[in-house]
Amino acid sequence: MPHGNDGAAPSRLLLVSNRLPVTIRNEAGADLEITRSTGGLATALARPHADRDSLWIGWPGAAFRSVATRQRLERLLRDDYRCVPVFLGARDIQHYYDGVSNRALWPLLHFFQTQMRYDDAEWEIYVQVNQRFCEAIMREARGDEIIWVHDYHLFLLPAMLRTHLPGARIGFFLHTPFPPPELLRIFPCRDALLQGVLGAEVTGKQTLG
């Protein structure tokens, strides 16, 4: 993604991914314990997150039911880690994450089409969670930032953002190869996936090599 125009200071950066780059433990009777995650996307984007005026928006990795716990976690993540949590309930995790993301999209994107399992009810939750991410970003957007969306969990998000923030600078990176047309056509909501990605100005993907 670009770093600003005409030698100006780098634009504010909103990094958006399914998971925040932290691991949270919330054992009964103990205080919240937050540590930075290692490996994968957390490591790959650690430098731009550290070096830029940035926020990282994503799911904190568990279902937190208590309002008080959510409020405390929001403060700790923003103040100490420059992260903004998108909270998901158990049903969201079951259908958006375990369902569409892991049982439908992951096999498709890794060329295991015979293992793909698609369900209309799970897809509805996938759409709703992408919309929840969109709402979280809209609350943080000031109009001068770069919004960098990552991976197949959030295929629909760029187009949703474009609808509400038509002038936004949006990028999307897929951390797998994009499936060829003959493979993509077996996914029932393939048009929604394509339209979602096309909401971004700049797109990137992992190559087969």
C-alpha angles and dihedrals in degrees: 000000000000122000101218137292135285096355093306122145113284114274121252110271128218110194113198126191139146092256130037115234092252139085117221127199118193107174120177112273094009133099122254112280116202125185131171115258122235131213133027121031094349091063096038093056099033093100099052089043092052097041101043137063090259149148126204115216122196151105114301091222104253141055111263111191100176114092090209091052092049092050093049091046091050091054095046094047094048097042100041105026107021089237131138116206124221103202119218128192126224091264091052091051092048096050107024099037108023093029117039098013099044106023099036113020100032094056091043094051092047093050095250093125094156088063095052114119117190127185127182094217091052090049090056090057091047089056092047093051092049087053090051089055089050091053091049091053092047089056090056101038118107097176100255102075138100113237112207114190121194135208144339097301086074104037092134097047102086093058092045090052092047090056093055099030105034094171097047123122103234130181129183128198123189112204092208132052113277111249118252117249095260089057098039092054092069090066108092095217097040093131091057090051092051094045090049094056092044089065087077124085093212125031131184136179140186114264126231089243 
